[in-house]
Amino acid sequence: MIKAIVTDIEGTTSSILFVKDVLFPYARANLADYVRSHSDDPQVKPLLEDVCKEVGSELSTEQIITQLIQWIDEDKKVTPLKSLQGMIWEAGYRQGDFKGHLYPDAAANLKAWKAEGMDLYVYSSGSVYAQKLLFAHTEYGDLTPLFSGYFDTHVGGKKEKGSYDNIAAQLAIPANQLLFLSDIKEELDAAKAAGFETIWLIRDGVPEPQAEHRQVNSFDQILLPESST
């Protein structure tokens, strides 16, 4: 019996292109103005100091901006940059510059599963902060009430079995009663090794009957073995 569903975001509930074509370009385009206008804010100032620590020298505000944009262009996973991107995205969401993308089938089924009593969780490489922002500002409204919790790489990498062991332990639910949804085979392999049930989302393409994980094109094709109630 499946008692809870843990879902990935990019390529699963949401288009990979939303992050690539909307979020990252928006952060890059707005970073300079955001840093200049918020450099003395209590939340931002320590992050700018962290940039200086990261490069090992004191930088002016303009030099910090140049360094941050260089990190964006090099796709560096630097903590102060990730934090600033999250703040810029939050401003964009609140200003209505864009909405968090969600596939219609994902939104409909997440709502239905929740209504049936299923506990829902998110596990994404993006920060919990970024996850909540996306689900709070969708075309379908604020969907954060659907989820009982969120996980990011603080529990471990998504391709590591131990991460799923940690999730099962934190939820206090046997792994074989947890279903993990993802579009990445290596993540599904790790979850399966930990004892999770798995479903492989392939948004484009034809499902392969012999695939190591059951493949579906959309959430509409996901049939839960038993109700959680």
Secondary structure, 3 states (H helix, E strand, C coil): CCCEEEECCECCCECHHHHHHHHHHHHHHHHHHHHHHHCCCCCCHHHHHHHHHHHCCCCCHHHHHHHHHHHHHCCCCCHHHHHHHHHHHHHHHHHCCCCECCCHHHHHHHHHHHHCCCEEEEECCCCHHHHHHHHHCECCECCHHHEEEEECHHHCCCCCHHHHHHHHHHHCCCHHHEEEEECCHHHHHHHHHCCCEEEEECCCCCCCCCCCCEEECCHHHCCCCCCCC
